[in-house]
Every structure is written in C-alpha cells, then in structure tokens.
C-alpha cells in the first residue's frame, strides 16, 4: 500500500500547487501580458527532395533500370562530397501504370495496362548551403527527373532561441510597466510565467522548373531569411 499512497499524496500536492497559483491570481489584482521577440537569420542548411522515376513494359525492367539510375545519382553525390549519412531514402515504389480509352466498337471505357513505373525518392542534407544549387543541377543531369524542391533550415537554432526567450521576458516586463503606470499602479511579484513555444521557422521551398535544360551545372537559389521567434505569457500582481 506504500506506493499507491505515495502516488496519491504526490498527485494531491501537485493539484494543490496548481490551485495555489490560481488562487494567487484570483486573490490579488493582476496584469497578464504576452512578450515576444524575433530575429531574421540566414539559413545554413538546404534539404533537397527529389526522385528517380522509370517506366518500362515489364516490372523487372522498370525495377532494374531504376536501381541503376539511382546508383548513378548516389555515386554523383559521393563525388560531390556529400556524406552517405546525409542521404536518406524517403520511399521506393513499383506499380503498374494503367490508362483508359474508349472501345471504338462499343463506345465503353476500357482500362489497359501498358507500363510499370518504378520510383525511388531521396532527401539530401546539404552544407554549406552555397553548394545546393550546384548539387541540384548535377543530380538533374545524372537522371533525377522528379524534383520536389528545396527546403532551407537553420541548423542550430537553440542558442538564438534562448536569447530570444530572454528578450521576450524583457518585452513582457516593459509592456506591463507601461500599463501599470498608466493606471496609477505598480508591479509587485510575478505570479505566473507561461512560455508559448512556437518557433516561427518557416522553411521556404524552391521547386525546380520542368524545363531545366540538359547540361545545366547549377540552379540559381535564393534562400532568403528564416524568422526565429519566442513568446511568453507573464502575470504580475498589482499594488498602489
């Protein structure tokens, strides 16, 4: 019976602590403010998403031809200095390709199977980001015929986010002082700090044009900026 009693006691203590925080807010005049801070930073990682698609009359031919094409792409990545650990298979499929046409005699639609389609999708992490355009162009030259796009990311945002969290707290305090002074009051102690975790890093994708000319050695890319943000909800007690 010791463990159940301990668990029940701990649960009651946590419930009491939460209730105490609510009582503090309910029992004194208080002010709730959301502080925020953000920074626009240049991304330093490019994530390339692409695939090799092969269509042949038989399933075996489609699969083997696709495998040869993918091996050529992987060899090109190694030649360009991309480590194997930065290459990830996203999916491998083999399926019949069916078409519909109208029977000239009956006028009814009929389904016919003409080809088998093999597909291998890959994702590659590229650093430094300046090599992404060269690598994308080289892969298209080597047989990549389904280019899904490029996402740009910030590799290590934690330190920047920690600094932004501090700035968000300062912003909340600055706002709270303005409101309190305008009302003829003063801030007392902090009753609650509630982080609002929503990093506003929006990856921007680049989609390769279908008409990329053969022999192209580099695709021009513009990574732009990523926005990192931090928000916090803080509650202060008020006094005269």
C-alpha positions as YAML, in Angstrom:
chain: A
units: angstrom
residues:
- id: 1
  name: UNK
  ca: [0.00, 0.00, 0.00]
- id: 2
  name: UNK
  ca: [3.01, 2.33, 0.29]
- id: 3
  name: UNK
  ca: [3.38, 3.05, -3.44]
- id: 4
  name: UNK
  ca: [-0.32, 3.83, -4.11]
- id: 5
  name: UNK
  ca: [-0.42, 6.08, -1.05]
- id: 6
  name: UNK
  ca: [2.75, 7.91, -2.18]
- id: 7
  name: UNK
  ca: [1.35, 8.40, -5.70]
- id: 8
  name: UNK
  ca: [-1.92, 9.72, -4.29]
- id: 9
  name: UNK
  ca: [-0.04, 12.07, -1.95]
- id: 10
  name: UNK
  ca: [2.14, 13.39, -4.81]
- id: 11
  name: UNK
  ca: [-0.94, 13.91, -7.01]
- id: 12
  name: UNK
  ca: [-2.65, 15.87, -4.26]
- id: 13
  name: UNK
  ca: [0.46, 18.03, -3.77]
- id: 14
  name: UNK
  ca: [0.67, 18.87, -7.49]
- id: 15
  name: UNK
  ca: [-3.05, 19.64, -7.59]
- id: 16
  name: UNK
  ca: [-2.67, 21.87, -4.53]
- id: 17
  name: UNK
  ca: [0.28, 23.72, -6.12]
- id: 18
  name: UNK
  ca: [-1.70, 24.39, -9.30]
- id: 19
  name: UNK
  ca: [-4.67, 25.51, -7.23]
- id: 20
  name: UNK
  ca: [-2.39, 27.80, -5.21]
- id: 21
  name: UNK
  ca: [-1.18, 29.54, -8.39]
- id: 22
  name: UNK
  ca: [-4.77, 30.12, -9.50]
- id: 23
  name: UNK
  ca: [-5.67, 31.41, -6.03]
- id: 24
  name: UNK
  ca: [-2.79, 33.90, -6.19]
- id: 25
  name: UNK
  ca: [-4.10, 35.31, -9.44]
- id: 26
  name: UNK
  ca: [-7.70, 35.33, -8.28]
- id: 27
  name: UNK
  ca: [-6.91, 36.81, -4.87]
- id: 28
  name: UNK
  ca: [-4.98, 39.92, -5.98]
- id: 29
  name: UNK
  ca: [-5.32, 42.47, -8.80]
- id: 30
  name: UNK
  ca: [-3.11, 41.22, -11.62]
- id: 31
  name: UNK
  ca: [-1.98, 42.01, -15.12]
- id: 32
  name: UNK
  ca: [-1.32, 39.43, -17.86]
- id: 33
  name: UNK
  ca: [0.97, 40.39, -20.74]
- id: 34
  name: UNK
  ca: [2.44, 38.48, -23.70]
- id: 35
  name: UNK
  ca: [6.01, 39.41, -24.54]
- id: 36
  name: UNK
  ca: [7.69, 38.44, -27.78]
- id: 37
  name: UNK
  ca: [10.98, 38.72, -29.62]
- id: 38
  name: UNK
  ca: [12.09, 37.65, -33.06]
- id: 39
  name: UNK
  ca: [15.13, 37.58, -35.30]
- id: 40
  name: UNK
  ca: [15.51, 37.04, -39.04]
- id: 41
  name: UNK
  ca: [18.50, 34.80, -39.73]
- id: 42
  name: UNK
  ca: [20.09, 33.35, -42.84]
- id: 43
  name: UNK
  ca: [19.57, 29.57, -43.11]
- id: 44
  name: UNK
  ca: [22.66, 27.39, -43.29]
- id: 45
  name: UNK
  ca: [21.22, 24.02, -44.35]
- id: 46
  name: UNK
  ca: [19.47, 23.02, -47.58]
- id: 47
  name: UNK
  ca: [17.26, 19.92, -47.76]
- id: 48
  name: UNK
  ca: [16.94, 18.63, -51.33]
- id: 49
  name: UNK
  ca: [13.93, 16.42, -52.10]
- id: 50
  name: UNK
  ca: [13.95, 14.54, -55.39]
- id: 51
  name: UNK
  ca: [13.22, 11.23, -57.07]
- id: 52
  name: UNK
  ca: [14.12, 8.98, -59.97]
- id: 53
  name: UNK
  ca: [11.14, 7.64, -61.95]
- id: 54
  name: UNK
  ca: [11.50, 4.88, -64.54]
- id: 55
  name: UNK
  ca: [8.78, 3.40, -66.78]
- id: 56
  name: UNK
  ca: [9.25, 0.13, -68.69]
- id: 57
  name: UNK
  ca: [6.96, -2.52, -70.22]
- id: 58
  name: UNK
  ca: [7.83, -5.10, -67.53]
- id: 59
  name: UNK
  ca: [8.12, -4.78, -63.75]
- id: 60
  name: UNK
  ca: [11.59, -6.37, -63.71]
- id: 61
  name: UNK
  ca: [12.93, -3.98, -66.33]
- id: 62
  name: UNK
  ca: [11.47, -0.95, -64.54]
- id: 63
  name: UNK
  ca: [12.95, -2.00, -61.19]
- id: 64
  name: UNK
  ca: [16.42, -2.85, -62.52]
- id: 65
  name: UNK
  ca: [16.65, 0.28, -64.69]
- id: 66
  name: UNK
  ca: [15.55, 2.44, -61.77]
- id: 67
  name: UNK
  ca: [18.14, 0.84, -59.49]
- id: 68
  name: UNK
  ca: [20.91, 1.59, -62.00]
- id: 69
  name: UNK
  ca: [19.78, 5.22, -62.30]
- id: 70
  name: UNK
  ca: [19.67, 5.66, -58.51]
- id: 71
  name: UNK
  ca: [23.16, 4.15, -58.16]
- id: 72
  name: UNK
  ca: [24.43, 6.74, -60.65]
- id: 73
  name: UNK
  ca: [22.81, 9.53, -58.60]
- id: 74
  name: UNK
  ca: [24.33, 8.20, -55.35]
- id: 75
  name: UNK
  ca: [27.75, 7.97, -56.98]
- id: 76
  name: UNK
  ca: [27.43, 11.58, -58.13]
- id: 77
  name: UNK
  ca: [26.52, 12.69, -54.60]
- id: 78
  name: UNK
  ca: [29.63, 10.98, -53.23]
- id: 79
  name: UNK
  ca: [31.72, 12.60, -55.97]
- id: 80
  name: UNK
  ca: [30.33, 16.00, -54.91]
- id: 81
  name: UNK
  ca: [31.43, 15.38, -51.32]
- id: 82
  name: UNK
  ca: [28.03, 14.59, -49.75]
- id: 83
  name: UNK
  ca: [28.47, 12.04, -46.89]
- id: 84
  name: UNK
  ca: [26.32, 8.88, -47.01]
- id: 85
  name: UNK
  ca: [24.83, 9.83, -43.63]
- id: 86
  name: UNK
  ca: [23.28, 12.94, -45.21]
- id: 87
  name: UNK
  ca: [21.34, 10.89, -47.81]
- id: 88
  name: UNK
  ca: [18.00, 9.37, -46.78]
- id: 89
  name: UNK
  ca: [15.64, 7.15, -48.78]
- id: 90
  name: UNK
  ca: [12.12, 8.54, -48.48]
- id: 91
  name: UNK
  ca: [10.27, 5.87, -50.43]
- id: 92
  name: UNK
  ca: [10.58, 3.09, -53.03]
- id: 93
  name: UNK
  ca: [7.58, 2.04, -55.14]
- id: 94
  name: UNK
  ca: [6.82, -0.21, -58.12]
- id: 95
  name: UNK
  ca: [3.33, -0.10, -59.62]
- id: 96
  name: UNK
  ca: [1.51, -0.75, -62.91]
- id: 97
  name: UNK
  ca: [0.52, 2.27, -64.97]
- id: 98
  name: UNK
  ca: [-2.98, 1.95, -66.38]
- id: 99
  name: UNK
  ca: [-4.74, 4.07, -68.95]
- id: 100
  name: UNK
  ca: [-8.34, 4.41, -70.01]
- id: 101
  name: UNK
  ca: [-9.55, 4.64, -73.57]
- id: 102
  name: UNK
  ca: [-12.87, 4.17, -75.34]
- id: 103
  name: UNK
  ca: [-13.63, 0.97, -77.23]
- id: 104
  name: UNK
  ca: [-14.32, 2.05, -80.83]
- id: 105
  name: UNK
  ca: [-16.90, -0.74, -81.25]
- id: 106
  name: UNK
  ca: [-18.91, -0.45, -78.02]
- id: 107
  name: UNK
  ca: [-18.11, 3.12, -77.02]
- id: 108
  name: UNK
  ca: [-17.39, 1.95, -73.46]
- id: 109
  name: UNK
  ca: [-14.35, 2.94, -71.44]
- id: 110
  name: UNK
  ca: [-11.78, 0.20, -71.00]
- id: 111
  name: UNK
  ca: [-8.72, 0.05, -68.78]
- id: 112
  name: UNK
  ca: [-5.47, -1.16, -70.22]
- id: 113
  name: UNK
  ca: [-2.08, -1.68, -68.59]
- id: 114
  name: UNK
  ca: [0.83, -0.59, -70.73]
- id: 115
  name: UNK
  ca: [3.75, 0.12, -68.38]
- id: 116
  name: UNK
  ca: [5.26, -0.44, -64.95]
- id: 117
  name: UNK
  ca: [6.58, 2.56, -63.02]
- id: 118
  name: UNK
  ca: [9.44, 2.30, -60.52]
- id: 119
  name: UNK
  ca: [10.17, 5.26, -58.26]
- id: 120
  name: UNK
  ca: [12.86, 5.98, -55.67]
- id: 121
  name: UNK
  ca: [12.57, 9.17, -53.62]
- id: 122
  name: UNK
  ca: [15.54, 10.62, -51.72]
- id: 123
  name: UNK
  ca: [16.27, 13.51, -49.40]
- id: 124
  name: UNK
  ca: [19.74, 15.03, -49.10]
- id: 125
  name: UNK
  ca: [21.04, 17.41, -46.46]
- id: 126
  name: UNK
  ca: [23.48, 19.88, -47.97]
- id: 127
  name: UNK
  ca: [26.02, 22.02, -46.11]
- id: 128
  name: UNK
  ca: [27.37, 24.53, -46.83]
- id: 129
  name: UNK
  ca: [24.20, 25.90, -48.31]
- id: 130
  name: UNK
  ca: [26.06, 27.53, -51.19]
- id: 131
  name: UNK
  ca: [26.61, 24.09, -52.78]
- id: 132
  name: UNK
  ca: [22.88, 23.32, -53.04]
- id: 133
  name: UNK
  ca: [22.39, 24.87, -56.48]
- id: 134
  name: UNK
  ca: [25.40, 23.06, -57.96]
- id: 135
  name: UNK
  ca: [24.33, 19.72, -56.48]
- id: 136
  name: UNK
  ca: [20.72, 20.12, -57.62]
- id: 137
  name: UNK
  ca: [21.84, 20.83, -61.18]
- id: 138
  name: UNK
  ca: [24.29, 17.92, -61.20]
- id: 139
  name: UNK
  ca: [21.61, 15.48, -59.99]
- id: 140
  name: UNK
  ca: [19.21, 16.51, -62.73]
- id: 141
  name: UNK
  ca: [21.99, 15.92, -65.25]
- id: 142
  name: UNK
  ca: [22.56, 12.42, -63.76]
- id: 143
  name: UNK
  ca: [18.98, 11.22, -64.10]
- id: 144
  name: UNK
  ca: [16.84, 12.85, -61.41]
- id: 145
  name: UNK
  ca: [13.54, 13.52, -63.20]
- id: 146
  name: UNK
  ca: [11.24, 14.29, -60.27]
- id: 147
  name: UNK
  ca: [12.49, 17.27, -58.32]
- id: 148
  name: UNK
  ca: [10.19, 18.06, -55.39]
- id: 149
  name: UNK
  ca: [12.02, 21.14, -54.15]
- id: 150
  name: UNK
  ca: [14.47, 22.52, -51.61]
- id: 151
  name: UNK
  ca: [13.76, 23.47, -48.01]
- id: 152
  name: UNK
  ca: [16.08, 25.87, -46.19]
- id: 153
  name: UNK
  ca: [16.66, 25.46, -42.44]
- id: 154
  name: UNK
  ca: [18.71, 26.83, -39.55]
- id: 155
  name: UNK
  ca: [20.99, 24.06, -38.30]
- id: 156
  name: UNK
  ca: [21.41, 25.01, -34.60]
- id: 157
  name: UNK
  ca: [18.71, 27.48, -33.52]
- id: 158
  name: UNK
  ca: [18.73, 26.68, -29.77]
- id: 159
  name: UNK
  ca: [21.21, 29.35, -28.68]
- id: 160
  name: UNK
  ca: [19.44, 32.00, -30.73]
- id: 161
  name: UNK
  ca: [16.07, 30.90, -29.33]
- id: 162
  name: UNK
  ca: [17.38, 31.05, -25.75]
- id: 163
  name: UNK
  ca: [18.47, 34.66, -26.31]
- id: 164
  name: UNK
  ca: [15.07, 35.44, -27.82]
- id: 165
  name: UNK
  ca: [13.30, 33.94, -24.78]
- id: 166
  name: UNK
  ca: [15.22, 36.35, -22.52]
- id: 167
  name: UNK
  ca: [14.26, 39.23, -24.78]
- id: 168
  name: UNK
  ca: [10.62, 38.11, -24.72]
- id: 169
  name: UNK
  ca: [10.60, 38.27, -20.90]
- id: 170
  name: UNK
  ca: [12.07, 41.77, -21.02]
- id: 171
  name: UNK
  ca: [9.45, 42.78, -23.58]
- id: 172
  name: UNK
  ca: [6.64, 41.46, -21.36]
- id: 173
  name: UNK
  ca: [8.01, 43.40, -18.37]
- id: 174
  name: UNK
  ca: [8.35, 46.58, -20.44]
- id: 175
  name: UNK
  ca: [4.73, 46.37, -21.56]
- id: 176
  name: UNK
  ca: [3.49, 45.53, -18.07]
- id: 177
  name: UNK
  ca: [5.20, 48.61, -16.59]
- id: 178
  name: UNK
  ca: [3.59, 50.85, -19.20]
- id: 179
  name: UNK
  ca: [0.10, 49.50, -18.45]
- id: 180
  name: UNK
  ca: [0.57, 49.62, -14.69]
- id: 181
  name: UNK
  ca: [1.95, 53.18, -14.64]
- id: 182
  name: UNK
  ca: [-0.81, 54.37, -16.95]
- id: 183
  name: UNK
  ca: [-3.33, 53.02, -14.43]
- id: 184
  name: UNK
  ca: [-1.53, 54.58, -11.45]
- id: 185
  name: UNK
  ca: [-0.34, 51.21, -10.15]
- id: 186
  name: UNK
  ca: [2.94, 49.39, -9.57]
- id: 187
  name: UNK
  ca: [4.06, 45.88, -10.45]
- id: 188
  name: UNK
  ca: [4.61, 43.57, -7.49]
- id: 189
  name: UNK
  ca: [5.82, 40.00, -7.77]
- id: 190
  name: UNK
  ca: [5.46, 37.68, -10.78]
- id: 191
  name: UNK
  ca: [2.54, 35.30, -10.31]
- id: 192
  name: UNK
  ca: [2.97, 33.18, -13.43]
- id: 193
  name: UNK
  ca: [5.36, 32.61, -16.33]
- id: 194
  name: UNK
  ca: [3.96, 30.52, -19.18]
- id: 195
  name: UNK
  ca: [6.15, 30.03, -22.30]
- id: 196
  name: UNK
  ca: [4.34, 29.99, -25.63]
- id: 197
  name: UNK
  ca: [6.58, 27.71, -27.64]
- id: 198
  name: UNK
  ca: [6.05, 28.35, -31.32]
- id: 199
  name: UNK
  ca: [9.29, 28.77, -33.22]
- id: 200
  name: UNK
  ca: [8.34, 30.66, -36.35]
- id: 201
  name: UNK
  ca: [10.87, 28.98, -38.63]
- id: 202
  name: UNK
  ca: [9.06, 28.65, -41.91]
- id: 203
  name: UNK
  ca: [11.08, 26.64, -44.45]
- id: 204
  name: UNK
  ca: [10.96, 28.12, -47.89]
- id: 205
  name: UNK
  ca: [10.82, 25.69, -50.78]
- id: 206
  name: UNK
  ca: [12.26, 26.06, -54.26]
- id: 207
  name: UNK
  ca: [10.63, 23.96, -56.96]
- id: 208
  name: UNK
  ca: [12.77, 23.07, -59.96]
- id: 209
  name: UNK
  ca: [11.36, 24.14, -63.30]
- id: 210
  name: UNK
  ca: [10.24, 21.35, -65.59]
- id: 211
  name: UNK
  ca: [12.16, 22.88, -68.48]
- id: 212
  name: UNK
  ca: [15.62, 22.81, -66.89]
- id: 213
  name: UNK
  ca: [17.99, 22.43, -69.85]
- id: 214
  name: UNK
  ca: [20.22, 19.35, -70.03]
- id: 215
  name: UNK
  ca: [23.83, 20.03, -69.15]
- id: 216
  name: UNK
  ca: [22.93, 22.74, -66.64]
- id: 217
  name: UNK
  ca: [25.58, 22.79, -63.91]
- id: 218
  name: UNK
  ca: [23.87, 24.95, -61.30]
- id: 219
  name: UNK
  ca: [20.38, 26.07, -60.35]
- id: 220
  name: UNK
  ca: [20.25, 29.64, -59.00]
- id: 221
  name: UNK
  ca: [18.81, 29.67, -55.47]
- id: 222
  name: UNK
  ca: [17.80, 32.45, -53.07]
- id: 223
  name: UNK
  ca: [17.49, 31.06, -49.52]
- id: 224
  name: UNK
  ca: [16.14, 34.33, -48.08]
- id: 225
  name: UNK
  ca: [15.78, 34.61, -44.30]
- id: 226
  name: UNK
  ca: [14.17, 32.45, -41.62]
- id: 227
  name: UNK
  ca: [12.32, 34.06, -38.73]
- id: 228
  name: UNK
  ca: [13.01, 32.72, -35.24]
- id: 229
  name: UNK
  ca: [10.62, 33.87, -32.53]
- id: 230
  name: UNK
  ca: [9.86, 33.38, -28.84]
- id: 231
  name: UNK
  ca: [6.74, 34.35, -26.86]
- id: 232
  name: UNK
  ca: [5.91, 34.24, -23.17]
- id: 233
  name: UNK
  ca: [2.79, 34.97, -21.14]
- id: 234
  name: UNK
  ca: [3.61, 36.60, -17.77]
- id: 235
  name: UNK
  ca: [1.28, 37.59, -14.95]
- id: 236
  name: UNK
  ca: [2.17, 40.25, -12.33]
- id: 237
  name: UNK
  ca: [0.41, 41.21, -9.18]
- id: 238
  name: UNK
  ca: [-0.50, 44.92, -8.94]
- id: 239
  name: UNK
  ca: [-0.27, 47.30, -6.00]
- id: 240
  name: UNK
  ca: [-0.71, 51.03, -5.35]
...
